[in-house]
Amino acid sequence: MLTINNLYLKDAKPTDSPHLLLWDNPNGLEIQQILFNNNAQLISYRDNLLSRIKPQQKFLSFQDKLGQELEEIKKFSTDTTKPIVLLKDMDILITYLYSYPQSPLSLFWNNLANMRHLQSILWIILPTKLNPPTWNINRFQKVDH
């Protein structure tokens, strides 16, 4: 397991695919240290989602719009000037998908794992309980305090 002092996000391979940073209790200071050490940008999925919600929208219906959400995730790596993007708050989407009957969660994980051609290295912070069982062990890191 890694600590934040020896976590090098730029070493991710392949560089054009998403990677997972399994971390149960990240705090703002630790995240800021990782951002500084790795020349990375922090993006909040939650804040991005709130900015995309239209006032007349009554329901989010993620299960029907997975393609749009995956495109939005891919866009995070394009809309940055940094070589590394650290994405937080993705547990919102994944928890929603877990709770939905006939959840398309396995499709989401598969499509996220197969996402390619990202412009920046993308790391997604997730609690360890949300670790997808089918992902290659080389595509995630676990942070220990």
N, CA, C and O of each residue as an XYZ file, in Angstrom:
580
protein
N       0.825     -1.187      0.000
C       0.000      0.000      0.000
C       0.869      1.250      0.000
O       2.004      1.250      0.477
N       0.308      2.289     -0.539
C       1.038      3.540     -0.677
C       0.576      4.571      0.336
O      -0.550      4.532      0.833
N       1.468      5.478      0.619
C       1.089      6.663      1.384
C       1.122      7.839      0.412
O       1.659      7.723     -0.690
N       0.565      8.937      0.809
C       0.513     10.074     -0.110
C       1.895     10.618     -0.433
O       2.070     11.269     -1.464
N       2.871     10.371      0.414
C       4.221     10.888      0.175
C       4.957     10.147     -0.932
O       5.873     10.701     -1.538
N       4.572      8.907     -1.205
C       5.257      8.170     -2.265
C       4.302      7.711     -3.368
O       4.472      6.641     -3.952
N       3.324      8.522     -3.632
C       2.346      8.239     -4.678
C       2.692      9.068     -5.912
O       2.637     10.298     -5.878
N       3.047      8.390     -6.994
C       3.431      9.064     -8.229
C       2.409      8.735     -9.313
O       2.475      7.683     -9.948
N       1.475      9.639     -9.510
C       0.381      9.409    -10.438
C       0.833      9.398    -11.897
O       0.155      8.822    -12.748
N       1.952     10.020    -12.190
C       2.431     10.074    -13.576
C       2.948      8.724    -14.065
O       3.123      8.530    -15.268
N       3.191      7.796    -13.153
C       3.709      6.482    -13.522
C       2.617      5.529    -14.014
O       2.899      4.361    -14.282
N       1.398      6.001    -14.135
C       0.272      5.158    -14.551
C       0.470      4.659    -15.981
O       0.827      5.429    -16.873
N       0.240      3.396    -16.183
C       0.306      2.777    -17.507
C      -0.954      1.955    -17.716
O      -1.314      1.199    -16.814
N      -1.636      2.048    -18.825
C      -1.405      2.977    -19.927
C      -1.823      4.392    -19.556
O      -2.707      4.583    -18.721
N      -1.206      5.356    -20.157
C      -1.462      6.753    -19.801
C      -2.757      7.289    -20.394
O      -3.242      8.332    -19.956
N      -3.324      6.608    -21.368
C      -4.529      7.127    -22.024
C      -5.805      6.452    -21.551
O      -6.834      6.543    -22.222
N      -5.760      5.778    -20.413
C      -6.923      5.089    -19.846
C      -7.114      5.505    -18.394
O      -6.156      5.917    -17.741
N      -8.344      5.401    -17.877
C      -8.587      5.769    -16.470
C      -7.929      4.786    -15.492
O      -7.759      3.602    -15.781
N      -7.576      5.319    -14.347
C      -6.997      4.541    -13.249
C      -7.762      4.880    -11.978
O      -8.351      5.955    -11.864
N      -7.747      3.961    -11.032
C      -8.473      4.154     -9.776
C      -7.505      4.341     -8.625
O      -6.505      3.634     -8.504
N      -7.821      5.300     -7.791
C      -7.086      5.547     -6.560
C      -8.032      5.182     -5.424
O      -8.922      5.957     -5.076
N      -7.838      4.002     -4.851
C      -8.716      3.516     -3.792
C      -8.265      4.130     -2.481
O      -7.143      3.916     -2.020
N      -9.176      4.906     -1.889
C      -8.804      5.719     -0.736
C     -10.064      5.948      0.082
O     -11.006      6.590     -0.383
N     -10.078      5.427      1.291
C     -11.290      5.474      2.098
C     -11.574      6.817      2.754
O     -12.736      7.212      2.857
N     -10.559      7.516      3.194
C     -10.801      8.767      3.917
C      -9.887      9.891      3.450
O      -9.069     10.381      4.228
N     -10.012     10.305      2.196
C      -9.148     11.405      1.764
C      -9.576     12.713      2.423
O     -10.765     12.955      2.629
N      -8.603     13.546      2.748
C      -8.944     14.872      3.256
C      -8.307     15.923      2.355
O      -7.407     15.629      1.569
N      -8.780     17.120      2.483
C      -8.363     18.199      1.602
C      -6.869     18.462      1.581
O      -6.303     18.701      0.515
N      -6.219     18.424      2.738
C      -4.783     18.681      2.782
C      -3.990     17.601      2.066
O      -3.033     17.900      1.352
N      -4.386     16.340      2.255
C      -3.693     15.236      1.580
C      -3.892     15.311      0.067
O      -2.959     15.077     -0.702
N      -5.095     15.635     -0.344
C      -5.362     15.777     -1.779
C      -4.524     16.918     -2.349
O      -3.946     16.781     -3.427
N      -4.454     18.037     -1.637
C      -3.651     19.171     -2.106
C      -2.176     18.784     -2.227
O      -1.494     19.215     -3.156
N      -1.691     17.980     -1.295
C      -0.295     17.541     -1.357
C      -0.064     16.662     -2.587
O       0.955     16.799     -3.264
N      -0.996     15.770     -2.876
C      -0.880     14.911     -4.058
C      -0.916     15.767     -5.328
O      -0.137     15.543     -6.254
N      -1.817     16.739     -5.365
C      -1.905     17.617     -6.528
C      -0.582     18.356     -6.757
O      -0.089     18.434     -7.882
N      -0.028     18.887     -5.688
C       1.233     19.620     -5.790
C       2.375     18.704     -6.218
O       3.142     19.046     -7.117
N       2.489     17.547     -5.579
C       3.585     16.614     -5.874
C       3.530     16.062     -7.293
O       4.562     15.693     -7.854
N       2.342     16.002     -7.876
C       2.168     15.357     -9.180
C       1.784     16.321    -10.296
O       1.498     15.881    -11.409
N       1.770     17.620    -10.027
C       1.348     18.619    -11.015
C      -0.006     18.213    -11.610
O      -0.155     18.093    -12.826
N      -0.974     18.009    -10.734
C      -2.287     17.510    -11.137
C      -3.377     18.526    -10.852
O      -3.199     19.455    -10.064
N      -4.506     18.329    -11.511
C      -5.690     19.175    -11.300
C      -6.774     18.327    -10.662
O      -6.973     17.173    -11.041
N      -7.470     18.895     -9.699
C      -8.582     18.228     -9.037
C      -9.887     18.667     -9.679
O     -10.124     19.860     -9.873
N     -10.736     17.689    -10.009
C     -12.068     17.968    -10.540
C     -13.071     17.206     -9.694
O     -12.864     16.040     -9.361
N     -14.147     17.871     -9.354
C     -15.218     17.247     -8.587
C     -16.329     16.821     -9.541
O     -16.932     17.659    -10.212
N     -16.597     15.531     -9.599
C     -17.705     15.032    -10.414
C     -19.011     15.652     -9.929
O     -19.869     16.016    -10.733
N     -19.155     15.767     -8.628
C     -20.368     16.343     -8.040
C     -20.601     17.774     -8.529
O     -21.700     18.109     -8.970
N     -19.575     18.608     -8.450
C     -19.709     19.999     -8.889
C     -20.006     20.080    -10.380
O     -20.822     20.894    -10.813
N     -19.350     19.241    -11.155
C     -19.608     19.211    -12.586
C     -21.045     18.799    -12.878
O     -21.712     19.392    -13.726
N     -21.512     17.781    -12.169
C     -22.884     17.315    -12.355
C     -23.878     18.421    -12.017
O     -24.828     18.646    -12.766
N     -23.673     19.106    -10.909
C     -24.566     20.195    -10.521
C     -24.580     21.307    -11.566
O     -25.618     21.928    -11.792
N     -23.464     21.558    -12.191
C     -23.421     22.609    -13.215
C     -24.148     22.197    -14.494
O     -24.535     23.058    -15.285
N     -24.338     20.898    -14.706
C     -25.005     20.413    -15.917
C     -26.501     20.183    -15.737
O     -27.206     19.962    -16.722
N     -26.997     20.229    -14.514
C     -28.423     19.985    -14.271
C     -29.220     21.225    -14.673
O     -28.901     22.347    -14.279
N     -30.247     20.994    -15.453
C     -31.131     22.080    -15.881
C     -32.279     22.217    -14.876
O     -32.746     21.205    -14.352
N     -32.744     23.431    -14.592
C     -33.807     23.640    -13.604
C     -35.088     22.854    -13.892
O     -35.776     22.445    -12.957
N     -35.415     22.638    -15.150
C     -36.639     21.909    -15.483
C     -36.483     20.395    -15.388
O     -37.466     19.667    -15.522
N     -35.277     19.916    -15.160
C     -35.020     18.489    -15.043
C     -35.522     17.980    -13.701
O     -35.099     18.472    -12.655
N     -36.420     16.999    -13.719
C     -36.948     16.466    -12.471
C     -36.140     15.287    -11.960
O     -36.014     15.099    -10.750
N     -35.584     14.481    -12.879
C     -34.857     13.282    -12.497
C     -33.545     13.220    -13.263
O     -33.451     13.706    -14.390
N     -32.534     12.619    -12.645
C     -31.240     12.500    -13.299
C     -31.188     11.308    -14.261
O     -30.618     11.429    -15.345
N     -31.758     10.182    -13.898
C     -31.817      8.994    -14.750
C     -30.451      8.598    -15.316
O     -30.301      8.434    -16.527
N     -29.467      8.447    -14.445
C     -28.129      8.039    -14.874
C     -28.156      6.741    -15.676
O     -27.401      6.578    -16.634
N     -29.031      5.822    -15.277
C     -29.073      4.513    -15.923
C     -29.389      4.630    -17.408
O     -29.016      3.751    -18.185
N     -30.062      5.688    -17.813
C     -30.400      5.894    -19.220
C     -29.385      6.758    -19.954
O     -29.437      6.874    -21.179
N     -28.467      7.361    -19.218
C     -27.530      8.317    -19.816
C     -26.077      7.982    -19.502
O     -25.250      8.878    -19.332
N     -25.770      6.691    -19.426
C     -24.394      6.297    -19.102
C     -23.406      6.801    -20.148
O     -22.302      7.229    -19.811
N     -23.802      6.750    -21.409
C     -22.915      7.229    -22.468
C     -22.547      8.688    -22.285
O     -21.396      9.074    -22.486
N     -23.521      9.497    -21.904
C     -23.263     10.920    -21.657
C     -22.316     11.111    -20.477
O     -21.415     11.949    -20.526
N     -22.522     10.334    -19.423
C     -21.655     10.464    -18.249
C     -20.230     10.020    -18.574
O     -19.269     10.643    -18.124
N     -20.092      8.961    -19.343
C     -18.759      8.506    -19.743
C     -18.066      9.546    -20.626
O     -16.861      9.764    -20.495
N     -18.813     10.183    -21.516
C     -18.238     11.248    -22.342
C     -17.803     12.432    -21.477
O     -16.772     13.054    -21.732
N     -18.589     12.730    -20.470
C     -18.238     13.829    -19.566
C     -16.944     13.493    -18.813
O     -16.084     14.357    -18.641
N     -16.809     12.257    -18.372
C     -15.588     11.817    -17.684
C     -14.393     11.938    -18.623
O     -13.329     12.416    -18.230
N     -14.576     11.509    -19.850
C     -13.496     11.603    -20.840
C     -13.109     13.059    -21.082
O     -11.933     13.378    -21.255
N     -14.098     13.927    -21.093
C     -13.876     15.354    -21.329
C     -13.010     15.987    -20.236
O     -12.293     16.952    -20.500
N     -13.070     15.454    -19.020
C     -12.254     16.003    -17.934
C     -10.775     15.993    -18.297
O     -10.039     16.910    -17.932
N     -10.337     14.959    -19.013
C      -8.916     14.858    -19.364
C      -8.542     15.784    -20.515
O      -7.359     16.029    -20.752
N      -9.523     16.295    -21.221
C      -9.277     17.206    -22.333
C      -9.298     18.656    -21.872
O      -8.521     19.479    -22.358
N     -10.175     18.964    -20.946
C     -10.382     20.348    -20.502
C      -9.448     20.740    -19.367
O      -9.879     21.365    -18.398
N      -8.191     20.385    -19.475
C      -7.225     20.713    -18.435
C      -5.903     21.122    -19.068
O      -5.610     20.760    -20.208
N      -5.115     21.872    -18.327
C      -3.776     22.221    -18.785
C      -2.727     21.382    -18.065
O      -1.534     21.487    -18.353
N      -3.168     20.563    -17.145
C      -2.264     19.729    -16.356
C      -2.118     18.348    -17.005
O      -3.013     17.907    -17.726
N      -1.007     17.673    -16.754
C      -0.817     16.337    -17.327
C      -1.605     15.238    -16.614
O      -1.763     14.135    -17.136
N      -2.099     15.556    -15.410
C      -2.817     14.566    -14.599
C      -4.087     15.194    -14.049
O      -4.085     16.338    -13.594
N      -5.177     14.425    -14.098
C      -6.451     14.857    -13.524
C      -6.815     13.882    -12.415
O      -6.771     12.666    -12.604
N      -7.171     14.419    -11.268
C      -7.644     13.637    -10.136
C      -9.129     13.940     -9.987
O      -9.516     15.075     -9.709
N      -9.950     12.923    -10.172
C     -11.403     13.088    -10.147
C     -11.950     12.552     -8.835
O     -11.744     11.388     -8.493
N     -12.648     13.413     -8.103
C     -13.252     12.990     -6.843
C     -14.768     12.991     -6.964
O     -15.315     13.515     -7.935
N     -15.435     12.420     -6.006
C     -16.897     12.385     -5.890
C     -17.581     11.473     -6.910
O     -18.793     11.576     -7.100
N     -16.849     10.598     -7.560
C     -17.462      9.646     -8.500
C     -18.296      8.598     -7.771
O     -19.118      7.920     -8.389
N     -18.093      8.461     -6.474
C     -18.889      7.497     -5.709
C     -20.373      7.852     -5.752
O     -21.215      6.990     -5.496
N     -20.710      9.094     -6.069
C     -22.113      9.504     -6.208
C     -22.776      8.717     -7.333
O     -23.840      8.127     -7.149
N     -22.143      8.715     -8.485
C     -22.687      8.000     -9.640
C     -22.707      6.495     -9.400
O     -23.703      5.834     -9.695
N     -21.634      5.957     -8.876
C     -21.530      4.511     -8.692
C     -22.520      4.014     -7.639
O     -23.129      2.959     -7.815
N     -22.683      4.748     -6.568
C     -23.666      4.376     -5.543
C     -25.079      4.422     -6.121
O     -25.896      3.545     -5.840
N     -25.360      5.423     -6.909
C     -26.664      5.510     -7.573
C     -26.880      4.264     -8.442
O     -27.941      3.641     -8.388
N     -25.885      3.913     -9.227
C     -26.031      2.748    -10.112
C     -26.182      1.450     -9.319
O     -26.933      0.563     -9.725
N     -25.478      1.332     -8.196
C     -25.635      0.159     -7.329
C     -27.070      0.036     -6.818
O     -27.591     -1.072     -6.687
N     -27.691      1.144     -6.536
C     -29.018      1.118     -5.914
C     -30.159      0.948     -6.913
O     -31.301      0.707     -6.521
N     -29.859      1.071     -8.170
C     -30.904      1.014     -9.180
C     -31.216     -0.441     -9.548
O     -30.289     -1.212     -9.798
N     -32.512     -0.843     -9.589
C     -32.863     -2.207    -10.016
C     -32.403     -2.452    -11.460
O     -32.468     -1.549    -12.295
N     -31.953     -3.636    -11.741
C     -31.366     -3.989    -13.043
C     -30.277     -2.983    -13.430
O     -30.238     -2.473    -14.550
N     -29.427     -2.729    -12.496
C     -28.387     -1.728    -12.664
C     -27.449     -2.038    -13.835
O     -27.039     -3.182    -14.028
N     -27.117     -1.008    -14.609
C     -26.136     -1.175    -15.674
C     -24.699     -0.972    -15.172
O     -23.821     -0.564    -15.933
N     -24.471     -1.260    -13.888
C     -23.167     -0.992    -13.289
C     -22.039     -1.769    -13.975
O     -20.972     -1.208    -14.223
N     -22.258     -3.040    -14.282
C     -21.188     -3.806    -14.932
C     -20.873     -3.231    -16.313
O     -19.714     -3.227    -16.728
N     -21.881     -2.750    -17.020
C     -21.662     -2.090    -18.304
C     -20.858     -0.803    -18.110
O     -19.952     -0.509    -18.890
N     -21.193     -0.040    -17.071
C     -20.456      1.182    -16.765
C     -18.983      0.874    -16.500
O     -18.100      1.507    -17.078
N     -18.718     -0.110    -15.616
C     -17.332     -0.464    -15.292
C     -16.583     -0.917    -16.536
O     -15.434     -0.532    -16.752
N     -17.236     -1.733    -17.350
C     -16.600     -2.232    -18.567
C     -16.269     -1.083    -19.518
O     -15.158     -1.013    -20.044
N     -17.221     -0.189    -19.739
C     -16.982      0.939    -20.640
C     -15.932      1.900    -20.094
O     -15.146      2.459    -20.859
N     -15.914      2.096    -18.783
C     -14.902      2.960    -18.175
C     -13.520      2.324    -18.308
O     -12.551      3.009    -18.634
N     -13.426      1.038    -18.062
C     -12.142      0.331    -18.170
C     -11.619      0.338    -19.602
O     -10.409      0.375    -19.822
N     -12.523      0.304    -20.570
C     -12.113      0.274    -21.978
C     -11.982      1.652    -22.611
O     -11.696      1.759    -23.803
N     -12.186      2.702    -21.832
C     -12.051      4.062    -22.338
C     -10.589      4.292    -22.734
O      -9.671      3.945    -21.991
N     -10.394      4.874    -23.898
C      -9.042      5.118    -24.406
C      -8.933      6.545    -24.930
O      -9.916      7.281    -25.003
N      -7.709      6.907    -25.290
C      -7.386      8.174    -25.937
C      -7.658      9.382    -25.046
O      -8.084     10.430    -25.530
N      -7.413      9.236    -23.745
C      -7.526     10.372    -22.847
C      -6.319     11.282    -23.050
O      -5.203     10.805    -23.258
N      -6.542     12.575    -22.992
C      -5.473     13.546    -23.232
C      -4.537     13.710    -22.029
O      -3.359     14.030    -22.190
N      -5.068     13.489    -20.831
C      -4.280     13.562    -19.596
C      -4.483     12.259    -18.839
O      -5.456     11.542    -19.073
N      -3.576     11.959    -17.943
C      -3.732     10.767    -17.106
C      -4.878     11.027    -16.135
O      -4.878     12.033    -15.426
N      -5.840     10.134    -16.103
C      -7.027     10.302    -15.273
C      -7.012      9.307    -14.118
O      -6.971      8.095    -14.325
N      -7.045      9.840    -12.904
C      -7.152      9.034    -11.685
C      -8.491      9.362    -11.024
O      -8.825     10.530    -10.825
N      -9.243      8.333    -10.692
C     -10.547      8.490    -10.054
C     -10.430      8.013     -8.616
O     -10.074      6.862     -8.368
N     -10.729      8.894     -7.667
C     -10.695      8.532     -6.244
C     -11.994      7.821     -5.894
O     -13.084      8.336     -6.144
N     -11.866      6.635     -5.315
C     -13.035      5.857     -4.890
C     -12.755      5.185     -3.561
O     -11.610      4.832     -3.276
N     -13.787      5.002     -2.739
C     -13.610      4.178     -1.534
C     -13.308      2.731     -1.939
O     -13.751      2.272     -2.992
N     -12.565      2.028     -1.111
C     -12.154      0.663     -1.453
C     -13.338     -0.271     -1.673
O     -13.228     -1.212     -2.459
N     -14.455     -0.044     -1.009
C     -15.628     -0.914     -1.183
C     -16.223     -0.818     -2.585
O     -16.970     -1.707     -2.994
N     -15.911      0.229     -3.319
C     -16.452      0.399     -4.665
C     -15.483     -0.063     -5.757
O     -15.716      0.169     -6.943
N     -14.408     -0.709     -5.350
C     -13.429     -1.222     -6.302
C     -14.083     -2.251     -7.231
O     -14.633     -3.245     -6.757
N     -14.030     -2.027     -8.534
C     -14.641     -2.997     -9.452
C     -13.817     -4.290     -9.492
O     -12.604     -4.235     -9.692
N     -14.452     -5.439     -9.306
C     -13.708     -6.697     -9.230
C     -13.061     -7.120    -10.548
O     -12.146     -7.943    -10.545
N     -13.518     -6.577    -11.661
C     -13.010     -7.027    -12.954
C     -11.841     -6.202    -13.485
O     -11.263     -6.546    -14.515
N     -11.489     -5.129    -12.802
C     -10.409     -4.282    -13.304
C      -9.050     -4.931    -13.069
O      -8.848     -5.645    -12.086
N      -8.132     -4.673    -13.977
C      -6.766     -5.149    -13.879
C      -6.093     -4.496    -12.670
O      -6.206     -3.288    -12.464
N      -5.409     -5.290    -11.890
C      -4.760     -4.796    -10.665
C      -3.745     -3.691    -10.967
O      -3.450     -2.874    -10.094
N      -3.210     -3.653    -12.182
C      -2.234     -2.623    -12.549
C      -2.876     -1.261    -12.783
O      -2.172     -0.265    -12.945
N      -4.194     -1.212    -12.801
C      -4.883      0.044    -13.092
C      -5.430      0.724    -11.842
O      -6.195      1.683    -11.944
N      -5.045      0.236    -10.663
C      -5.448      0.940     -9.457
C      -4.359      0.900     -8.400
O      -3.495      0.023     -8.392
N      -4.429      1.873     -7.515
C      -3.526      1.991     -6.378
C      -4.370      2.164     -5.141
O      -5.470      2.714     -5.205
N      -3.871      1.702     -4.022
C      -4.575      1.861     -2.759
C      -3.740      2.737     -1.834
O      -2.556      2.485     -1.609
N      -4.382      3.766     -1.310
C      -3.690      4.685     -0.397
C      -3.993      4.262      1.027
O      -5.143      4.015      1.390
N      -2.966      4.186      1.805
C      -3.091      3.842      3.214
C      -2.569      5.014      4.038
O      -1.596      5.670      3.664
N      -3.218      5.260      5.143
C      -2.782      6.376      5.994
C      -1.705      5.926      6.943
O      -1.211      6.724      7.739
